Amino acid sequence: MVDHSGWRVGVASAPIHHGEILQGVFPHQGQLTRGLVTLPCTVHTTRASFIPARGEELTVSPVWKSKARRAAQLTAEACVPPGEGPVGGHLELTGDVPLCRGFGSSTSDVLAAVWAVQDALVCPLPPEEVARIAVKAETASDSLMFNESSVLFAQREGKVIEDFGYRMPAVRVLGFGSRPENEGKGIDTLAFPPAEYGGAELELFAGLQVMLREAIHTKDVALIGAVATASTDINQRHLPIPRLDSLRAIVRETGGLGIQAAHSGDIAGLLFDRDDPEVEARTEHAQRLLHNIGIHEQWIFTTGD
């Protein structure tokens, strides 16, 4: 029988991401592996609570959050030794994360569920185990469980291709919905097929990995912007952002660092140097210019906040 004397109501909150700084295919353990570097975001949050109970039944509210329920089950199994009986309970999720936009709503649900269950069972799991659970629960996951440093993450294997050793330097992000004609609705990210890359693109990805490593180690935000822009340009062949030439012109006019995008969503962002004394004026100017080309759905955040 499971000793549940230390059990409690577990609570947790999980962040979202704002698409990617880099996404592509990279060498890993002798083969090419799909990988990404997530851009963390603080605009939305998922909160979870978990009330553990003996028995097999594990319920979730809202009932359609099946990936989070699966993640909760896998976490309970990881926390309770075999032979000590099944653990069930009730998981409740709340939050304001828009769906099908590229904010990583599924990963945010899953992480909140995992962290709430491990809190309830007083069983902290390392991020590598959380990544394994997340991928098993939702097929592909982002790397939000690795919050101590930036990683190049194999989203379908749940493994780290490269740990860059440091967090990404903070940048100001002017986010927006890149398809005004579809404002607030997004696209079906689950149905979006994985991109197929050519040989020239594979060479570019190898170079961008090196550039990003240098950018993170030297805290070079301009180089971060260059990597993000290059990855966005490559993604134009697979999920093009409308008005990209106009967006590039806005970056040039406002002195921005570059453009980043959700590689399977409809959100994107203009990047600015957080520590630039003119960052407020630059961001406000960019907001006006976005309005001028018909992009009205906007938000601002700073990574690391």
Disulfide bonds with the S-S distance in Angstrom:
none
